[in-house]
Amino acid sequence: MVESFENVIIGGGLAGLVAANLLAKHGKPVTLFEKKTFPFHRVCGEYVSNEVKDFLLREDLFPTLQDYTQIDQFTFSDTKGRSTTLPLDLGGFGLSRYVFDDFLVKRAMENGAVIQAGTQVEQVKFEDDHFLLELSDGSQFRAKNVIGAFGKRSKLDKRLGRDFIKKRSPYIGVKYHIKTEIDPRVVALHNFKGGYCGINAIEGGKANLCYLGSRDQLRAFGSIPAMEEAILWENPLLKEIFTSSEFLFEKPEVINEINFEPKNPIENHILMAGDSAGLITPLCGNGMAMAILSGKLAAEAILNYKSRFEIEQAYEEVWKKNFQRRLQVGRTVQLLFGSNATSTLARHLIQNVPFVADKIIKSTHGKPF
């Protein structure tokens, strides 16, 4: 007989872990499957908008014992290294995913969630008002509700026939932790030809450096170091950081074919959360905050409604209300980044038209909840 679960979460990122914590805290049985073993590094900017802070504190999900950095300034540079700095109205904090995810995993287990790390879900089918899931070891089980929080690009996306997975993406993401001299209050975004690089301080006197680059440029130069020297170092601010910093990873964390196409919040009755729902569009206040909120909304839909129709209707409605316009603005603003002309225009607007800069920041960030 096939074993049955009430609530299953596929993926142990911020969206999945927040959903697991909330379901477990409210007495709902929940099992989370994560293909890797905690803790581990992810390709991710590690600045978190303060829109999530009240919620995390209220739910006892904020890692208060960590020496996170408090950020209230934003620096922007164009491809030539000409920069401008402005205050962040809401601000945020810097904390690595390695630490943050590990904290949330332990809290979820304390709250009663079952965490199956090192276990990959290979297949999900919906039939007879239940989900049939298959694991990498061939075992199968049924589930009443499934939240998909399995990230930017997964085998499951292909098996679900999602539209975005059929398209090739020109982007790669690269991440390092470094020791460097930067203002811990500042999150910086530095442009280079074909992409941009975010840098901010995190815990332990370290900084996170994460950039979105071009797959074609990597292919042309043959290696990540060669591409960085040829392309990123054209921005003198980035060259200074790369040449004066201590790089703490043996090799960078890399992800290929990052896709910014719109994704549906519900696929085959699975509630998609975090990057699985397309909440990765750059320049939207950061994906970490949006992932946390989406995990909250998915869990609340399951907690507050009984029928599948009501759960899905409620989740799609609040998802669109909170993210649809924000993602649209982010995709539009992204057009101002990654080239000499547009990044110069963006810097000029930020520096000389404060109203425009304030409007962009507020439109791409959410409100505290």
Rosetta blueprint (number, residue, H / E / L):
1 M L
2 V L
3 E E
4 S E
5 F E
6 E E
7 N E
8 V E
9 I E
10 I E
11 G L
12 G L
13 G L
14 L H
15 A H
16 G H
17 L H
18 V H
19 A H
20 A H
21 N H
22 L H
23 L H
24 A H
25 K H
26 H L
27 G L
28 K L
29 P L
30 V L
31 T E
32 L E
33 F E
34 E E
35 K L
36 K L
37 T L
38 F L
39 P L
40 F L
41 H L
42 R L
43 V L
44 C L
45 G L
46 E L
47 Y E
48 V E
49 S E
50 N H
51 E H
52 V H
53 K H
54 D H
55 F H
56 L H
57 L H
58 R H
59 E L
60 D L
61 L L
62 F L
63 P L
64 T L
65 L L
66 Q L
67 D L
68 Y L
69 T E
70 Q E
71 I E
72 D E
73 Q E
74 F E
75 T E
76 F E
77 S E
78 D L
79 T L
80 K L
81 G L
82 R L
83 S E
84 T E
85 T E
86 L E
87 P E
88 L E
89 D E
90 L E
91 G E
92 G E
93 F E
94 G E
95 L L
96 S L
97 R H
98 Y H
99 V H
100 F H
101 D H
102 D H
103 F H
104 L H
105 V H
106 K H
107 R H
108 A H
109 M H
110 E H
111 N H
112 G L
113 A L
114 V E
115 I E
116 Q E
117 A E
118 G L
119 T L
120 Q L
121 V E
122 E E
123 Q E
124 V E
125 K E
126 F E
127 E E
128 D L
129 D L
130 H E
131 F E
132 L E
133 L E
134 E E
135 L E
136 S L
137 D L
138 G L
139 S L
140 Q E
141 F E
142 R E
143 A E
144 K E
145 N E
146 V E
147 I E
148 G E
149 A L
150 F L
151 G L
152 K L
153 R L
154 S L
155 K H
156 L H
157 D H
158 K H
159 R H
160 L L
161 G L
162 R L
163 D H
164 F H
165 I H
166 K H
167 K L
168 R L
169 S L
170 P L
171 Y E
172 I E
173 G E
174 V E
175 K E
176 Y E
177 H E
178 I E
179 K E
180 T L
181 E L
182 I L
183 D L
184 P L
185 R L
186 V E
187 V E
188 A E
189 L E
190 H E
191 N E
192 F E
193 K L
194 G L
195 G E
196 Y E
197 C E
198 G E
199 I E
200 N E
201 A E
202 I L
203 E H
204 G H
205 G H
206 K L
207 A E
208 N E
209 L E
210 C E
211 Y E
212 L E
213 G E
214 S E
215 R H
216 D H
217 Q H
218 L H
219 R H
220 A H
221 F H
222 G L
223 S L
224 I H
225 P H
226 A H
227 M H
228 E H
229 E H
230 A H
231 I L
232 L H
233 W H
234 E H
235 N L
236 P H
237 L H
238 L H
239 K H
240 E H
241 I H
242 F H
243 T H
244 S H
245 S L
246 E E
247 F E
248 L L
249 F L
250 E L
251 K L
252 P L
253 E E
254 V E
255 I E
256 N E
257 E E
258 I E
259 N L
260 F L
261 E L
262 P L
263 K L
264 N L
265 P L
266 I E
267 E E
268 N L
269 H L
270 I E
271 L E
272 M E
273 A L
274 G H
275 D H
276 S H
277 A H
278 G L
279 L L
280 I L
281 T L
282 P L
283 L L
284 C L
285 G L
286 N L
287 G H
288 M H
289 A H
290 M H
291 A H
292 I H
293 L H
294 S H
295 G H
296 K H
297 L H
298 A H
299 A H
300 E H
301 A H
302 I H
303 L H
304 N H
305 Y L
306 K L
307 S L
308 R H
309 F H
310 E H
311 I H
312 E H
313 Q H
314 A H
315 Y H
316 E H
317 E H
318 V H
319 W H
320 K H
321 K H
322 N H
323 F H
324 Q H
325 R H
326 R H
327 L H
328 Q H
329 V H
330 G H
331 R H
332 T H
333 V H
334 Q H
335 L L
336 L L
337 F L
338 G L
339 S L
340 N H
341 A H
342 T H
343 S H
344 T H
345 L H
346 A H
347 R H
348 H H
349 L H
350 I H
351 Q H
352 N H
353 V L
354 P H
355 F H
356 V H
357 A H
358 D H
359 K H
360 I H
361 I H
362 K H
363 S H
364 T H
365 H L
366 G L
367 K L
368 P L
369 F L
